[in-house]
Amino acid sequence: MSWITFKMWVPLKLFVAIWLLAQGACDAWGYEDNEISSCSLSNDLIKEIEDYAPIVHNIINMTVNGTYKRSTWQELSTFVDKFGARPSGSQVLEDSIQYMLNRSLNVNLENVHGENATVPHWVRGSESATLLEPRKKDIALLGLGYSVGTDADGITADVIVVQSFAELKTRAKEVSGKIVVYNQKFVSYGETVKYRSKGATEAAKHGAVAALIRSVTPFSLYTPHTGMMSYGENITKIPAACITVEDATLLNRMADRGERIRLNLKMEAQSYPDKISRNVIAEIVGVEKPNKTVVISGHIDSWDVGQGAMDDGGGAFISWNSLAILKSLNLRPKRTIRAILWTAEEMGIVGARQYIQEHRAEQSNLQFVMESDMGTFEPVGLDVTAPVEVMCILKKVMSLLTPLGDMKLRSPAEGPDIEDWINAGVPGASLWNKNSKYFWYHHTNADTMLVENPDALDMNTALFAAVSYVVADLSYDFPHLK
Amino acid sequence: MSWITFKMWVPLKLFVAIWLLAQGACDAWGYEDNEISSCSLSNDLIKEIEDYAPIVHNIINMTVNGTYKRSTWQELSTFVDKFGARPSGSQVLEDSIQYMLNRSLNVNLENVHGENATVPHWVRGSESATLLEPRKKDIALLGLGYSVGTDADGITADVIVVQSFAELKTRAKEVSGKIVVYNQKFVSYGETVKYRSKGATEAAKHGAVAALIRSVTPFSLYTPHTGMMSYGENITKIPAACITVEDATLLNRMADRGERIRLNLKMEAQSYPDKISRNVIAEIVGVEKPNKTVVISGHIDSWDVGQGAMDDGGGAFISWNSLAILKSLNLRPKRTIRAILWTAEEMGIVGARQYIQEHRAEQSNLQFVMESDMGTFEPVGLDVTAPVEVMCILKKVMSLLTPLGDMKLRSPAEGPDIEDWINAGVPGASLWNKNSKYFWYHHTNADTMLVENPDALDMNTALFAAVSYVVADLSYDFPHLK
């Protein structure tokens, strides 16, 4: 997922909180399912949901123990091993999209097509940083998405190390002509990522010539992390890259000793004209209400490092393979289930925003939207943003999933690509999973198939398949939040 | 520490076991101190040891809470930040040795001098591996110590992936002209490192042109590990490097799919004529028996990646700073305490072997030899190889260390640099610490100050200072094992 998610959740959460207060429905928005205390589903609806137990258990059993065991891992590993990293604007991303369109046809999915989206084309090129003083040393780095590059000789300048934007401001007079190194503490991704996204702009305001930001991670094995950044308006664009926690702390210690630190930074990074990419669409068309739709989704693009197996290969493939399994099991619900593999999420939720905008007219037909983009480790349940009635139905649906363990609900949903829908009131959910190590791998060369566990992928696939099927087949149309 | 340690412990353990059976003293060699069940120290000796409690508590208190709190971390970080990696044969290693000689003089240590040792001079140079088929991809690697290089164009060849030497043998006819990739499972360092040390030789026997070995580690963030290898006699020397767990498993999956794998490997690695290096010696000369000596030690050299802060900066500095603290506290024991910072351990225990050989004549004067080279995480106690009487004394000494926790004894000692002494019967100990993540960092760019915790360093320093002081001051001369 991209940084924008976190940036956007602050106002969204505020909005949701205010809305809930207005509705007097706060009691339905606890962080654990046992806090949904005011459910009063009709006996008919309870019975209807309970009657899905045999189908749900078959979906789970076939996915976790039966014919489809390890199939998500197989599909995902074949895909990411074949294509590797799939950055926005690249031919390899388009090839991987074409592959998934073909694969969708091969497994008889319906309405298989790509929908065009205009996407950015930023290319890293080669890059290097070399500490020149107090001693010579290579500094591992990863340039940040949208960063400008340097000229061929690079930028050679003295370094100032700061630990916060506050310190940068206090020492503003020392910054001009220097490379600013941010050695900010890792608090949480949501809190700390601002240094990656805004570090260059804040440094440039005081005349810095480049910004090197400590990678946003709680753990490092000399692991640089990339990610998106953006430039403020009317601010000089200076090159920005992340360095390792190890080197950021080393430079900080050198600075604390009063040593002069001098560094050469070379980056070929460049933005090229936009390209046309595609969101991948595949469906099982509903038998009674084909225009009513449940969406299951993840993004197909990745950063240009690693394999994008975790971010977001896992999410894309539990979504896509859920649909393939339902199709293979000849399960056709009343409503349509649509798998979407979003393009260019990493460069700013680009594919999803265009798709959602272009499909505003049909938005009221969306029954439920699901996304997985925070890891596909062992599942815990779903993060949901929805009206209380929907929460209550989902709670009952989750009780059918006991073969997967005690699957829980929590609020709110956390999906970047479905965010615009959630903001518009569409009921939605993201995968809640045991992702405590997610940011160890995030946006690094370590985002490979080794992160993905076949059994966890099976469980997540079963969860997505079962929930999407039941929600798509229920007699009850989900209300929207506004 | 280097791989040879583990290779050598098998015959050593066997020898020790046979010796013990012969002595009928097996009951004294348990793995926990409470298994030393047959101790019968004289009341005088018990009283003598107990009387050290105030001195020991002062050493611990001053090191962990007082004047010297964080001093080991300060000394170590100043050192490794200044010099970085310190490979055998390099000028930077010699500079770092000179620095420690000067630093030893600065803190008034005695008999400060270097003792020459002839050391290997292997230089990595630049190196790269590029997957050419089934798709183009950079493969991170670290060439192995003593490996030959390639010519400037590198080696371009098909790849065969095997998971074991047994599989290599079974598929021997497929190997000729190929690059062998070993994707062996990680069992333990001692068990698995044979692929790194012998992989090239075994592959060359069947006509392979290069060997790429999965890094020997239980955990990776796309982290290549280096280390030593050796060539068998009369075997063609082929280039050898470690690749990441991620890439070894990727190549294995590609091979499993029947894909042709083609790779280009470039390595400038080269061995140059030996150089003269120095073991660093510093002492507090004993007041009653100056020729009788307790040694505390770690190695000053490192691999040419990372900072060598863990391997073995931590071990070297808890040893050296123990002596500096005892000196600063004006504690002069009956016997001499000698700190030794060994040179060129990583290239085959080179400095220590020469030192020990050259000092065979005085070997009988060694009271006790200590080493730390398996991490300086939180201490657990000591790994000891010694006669039962010495074990019993040490058990009593450890009971004085309660301010550090419940410090334990275990057998045998595990130190590469003191190995020749242990083999010769000198009583010795290595630091036992909570090093479960040691091999995550071992021989990588991630071996930096971030691995080292100031409080753990203080505790380990206090442990080494207290034990070495008491053992050097006791009335009792330790017997040797033979």
Boltz contact constraints between the chains, C-beta under 6 A:
constraints:
  - contact:
      token1: [A, 81]
      token2: [B, 253]
      max_distance: 6.0
  - contact:
      token1: [A, 84]
      token2: [B, 137]
      max_distance: 6.0
  - contact:
      token1: [A, 137]
      token2: [B, 84]
      max_distance: 6.0
  - contact:
      token1: [A, 221]
      token2: [B, 221]
      max_distance: 6.0
  - contact:
      token1: [A, 221]
      token2: [B, 223]
      max_distance: 6.0
  - contact:
      token1: [A, 221]
      token2: [B, 446]
      max_distance: 6.0
  - contact:
      token1: [A, 222]
      token2: [B, 445]
      max_distance: 6.0
  - contact:
      token1: [A, 222]
      token2: [B, 446]
      max_distance: 6.0
  - contact:
      token1: [A, 223]
      token2: [B, 221]
      max_distance: 6.0
  - contact:
      token1: [A, 246]
      token2: [B, 448]
      max_distance: 6.0
  - contact:
      token1: [A, 246]
      token2: [B, 450]
      max_distance: 6.0
  - contact:
      token1: [A, 253]
      token2: [B, 81]
      max_distance: 6.0
  - contact:
      token1: [A, 445]
      token2: [B, 222]
      max_distance: 6.0
  - contact:
      token1: [A, 446]
      token2: [B, 221]
      max_distance: 6.0
  - contact:
      token1: [A, 446]
      token2: [B, 222]
      max_distance: 6.0
  - contact:
      token1: [A, 448]
      token2: [B, 246]
      max_distance: 6.0
  - contact:
      token1: [A, 450]
      token2: [B, 246]
      max_distance: 6.0
